[in-house]
């Protein structure tokens, strides 16, 4: 089952919950494990502040958005999150900095294109992120099966210039 309410995404199957939410345009990972309620989102969220040494603030005047300590559901590259990046792109041989922001979601009615076999009875959620400067769109597809959650990413180049994928995890 998938519910989306007030920017909180709650995926649950027979035994587990997967919980994340939209916060300042980013997807904040909240919980994966034993079943919880979507009303637990605030209690599971990271508290604002940068109490762990030096961090690069993403936005001037905010100490809640130190991306290197924020539990992101999807991280970009070159924008203040210094953990292992999920994505590395290049344009004309130069690295591309990415800043993916939440733009919307839907429960697709028709099967989405995939090289993977579709599982019957799988409930799917499509979450859309966009990097306006790089002209890239990222679709995160979440699936819920009786005992498993799945996630895959689809990257689309919406600009005219070619983009090389060095890494996409």
LINRAFEN-V916819 format. One record per pair of residues at least 24 apart in sequence whose C-alpha atoms are under 10 Angstrom apart, sorted by sequence separation. I is the first residue (numbers start at 1). GAP is how many residues later the second one is. D is the distance in Angstrom with one decimal. If there is no record, write none. Layout:
BEGIN
i = <I:I>
gap = <GAP:GAP>
d = <D:D>
END
This chain:
BEGIN
i = <11:12:20:21:46:56:57:75:76:103:104:105:119:121:122:134:135:12:19:20:45:46:55:56:75:76:102:103:104:119:120:121:124:126:128:130:134:135:10:45:55:56:74:75:102:103:104:119:123:124:125:126:127:128:129:130:131:132:133:135:10:11:55:74:101:102:103:122:124:126:131:132:134:136:10:100:101:102:103:122:130:9:10:100:101:102:112:134:8:99:100:101:8:10:99:100:101:9:98:99:100:5:8:98:99:100:108:4:5:8:97:98:99:100:103:105:107:3:98:99:102:103:104:105:106:107:97:98:100:101:102:105:97:98:99:100:101:102:96:98:100:114:26:24:114:24:26:29:30:113:23:28:29:30:27:28:29:30:91:26:27:28:29:26:27:28:29:26:27:28:26:27:28:26:27:23:26:22:20:21:22:20:21:20:19:74:76:74:74:73:96:95:96:92:94:95:96:91:92:93:94:91:92:93:95:90:91:92:26:27:90:91:26:27:89:90:91:25:26:27:89:90:25:26:88:89:90:24:25:26:88:89:90:23:24:25:87:88:89:22:23:74:87:88:89:22:87:88:22:86:87:88:22:85:86:87:85:86:85:74:9:7:7:27:4:4:27:26:25:2:11:11:11:9:32:9:1:2:4:1:2:3:1:2:1:18:17:14:16:11:13:14:15:16:18:11:12:13:14:15:16:17:11:12:13:14:15:16:12:13:14:12:13:12:13:12:11:2:2:1:2:1:1:1>
gap = <24:24:24:24:24:24:24:24:24:24:24:24:24:24:24:24:24:25:25:25:25:25:25:25:25:25:25:25:25:25:25:25:25:25:25:25:25:25:26:26:26:26:26:26:26:26:26:26:26:26:26:26:26:26:26:26:26:26:26:26:27:27:27:27:27:27:27:27:27:27:27:27:27:27:28:28:28:28:28:28:28:29:29:29:29:29:29:29:30:30:30:30:31:31:31:31:31:32:32:32:32:33:33:33:33:33:33:34:34:34:34:34:34:34:34:34:34:35:35:35:35:35:35:35:35:35:36:36:36:36:36:36:37:37:37:37:37:37:38:38:38:38:39:40:40:41:41:41:41:41:42:42:42:42:43:43:43:43:43:44:44:44:44:45:45:45:45:46:46:46:47:47:47:48:48:49:49:50:51:51:51:52:52:53:54:55:55:64:66:67:67:68:68:69:69:69:69:70:70:70:70:71:71:71:71:72:72:72:73:73:73:73:74:74:74:74:74:75:75:75:75:75:76:76:76:76:76:77:77:77:77:77:77:78:78:78:78:78:78:79:79:79:79:79:79:80:80:80:81:81:81:81:82:82:82:82:83:83:84:95:96:97:98:100:101:102:102:103:104:105:112:113:114:116:117:118:121:121:121:122:122:122:123:123:124:126:127:130:130:131:131:131:131:131:131:132:132:132:132:132:132:132:133:133:133:133:133:133:134:134:134:135:135:136:136:137:138:140:141:142:142:143:144:145>
d = <9.6:8.7:9.6:9.2:7.2:5.6:9.8:8.0:6.2:8.0:5.3:9.0:9.3:7.4:8.5:8.6:5.2:9.5:9.2:9.0:9.6:7.7:7.9:8.2:7.6:9.4:7.6:5.6:7.3:9.8:9.0:9.2:9.9:9.6:9.9:9.7:7.7:8.8:9.0:8.9:9.0:9.4:8.1:9.9:6.0:5.4:9.6:8.2:9.8:9.1:9.4:9.7:9.6:9.7:9.6:9.5:10.0:9.3:9.7:9.4:8.0:9.2:9.4:9.5:8.3:4.4:6.6:9.6:9.4:9.6:9.8:9.7:9.7:9.4:6.0:9.2:4.9:6.5:9.8:9.7:9.8:7.7:9.8:5.4:5.3:9.2:9.3:9.4:7.0:9.2:4.9:6.4:9.0:9.3:7.8:4.6:8.6:9.4:9.3:5.3:8.0:8.5:7.3:6.4:8.2:9.6:9.6:9.0:9.9:9.8:9.6:9.3:8.2:9.4:9.5:9.0:9.5:8.5:8.3:8.3:10.0:9.9:9.8:9.3:9.9:9.7:9.3:6.9:8.2:9.4:9.4:9.7:7.9:9.7:9.5:7.9:9.2:9.9:7.6:8.6:7.6:9.8:9.6:9.6:9.6:8.4:9.7:8.7:7.6:10.0:9.4:7.3:5.5:8.9:9.8:5.7:5.5:8.7:9.7:9.7:8.5:4.8:4.9:9.9:5.8:5.5:8.6:7.1:5.2:8.3:8.0:6.7:10.0:8.1:8.8:9.8:8.7:9.9:9.7:9.7:9.6:9.0:8.8:7.3:9.9:9.2:9.3:9.8:8.9:9.8:8.6:9.8:9.4:8.7:9.8:9.3:9.9:7.6:7.9:9.1:9.6:6.5:7.8:8.2:9.3:8.8:5.0:8.4:9.3:9.5:5.8:6.2:7.6:8.0:6.6:5.0:9.1:8.5:5.6:7.0:5.6:6.6:5.1:6.0:8.7:4.8:7.1:8.6:5.2:9.7:6.3:5.4:9.9:9.9:8.9:7.9:7.9:5.2:6.9:9.3:9.1:9.8:7.5:4.9:8.4:7.2:5.1:6.7:9.9:7.1:4.6:9.4:9.8:8.6:5.8:6.4:8.8:5.0:8.5:9.9:9.9:9.7:10.0:9.6:9.0:9.5:9.2:8.7:9.0:8.9:9.5:9.7:9.1:9.4:9.8:9.8:9.3:7.3:9.5:6.8:8.0:9.4:9.1:7.4:10.0:9.6:10.0:9.9:9.4:8.5:6.5:8.7:8.2:7.7:8.0:8.5:7.1:6.6:5.6:6.8:8.4:9.1:6.9:8.9:5.3:6.2:9.2:8.9:8.8:6.1:9.1:9.2:7.4:9.3:8.0:8.4:8.1:9.4:8.9:9.4:7.7:6.8:8.7:9.3>
END
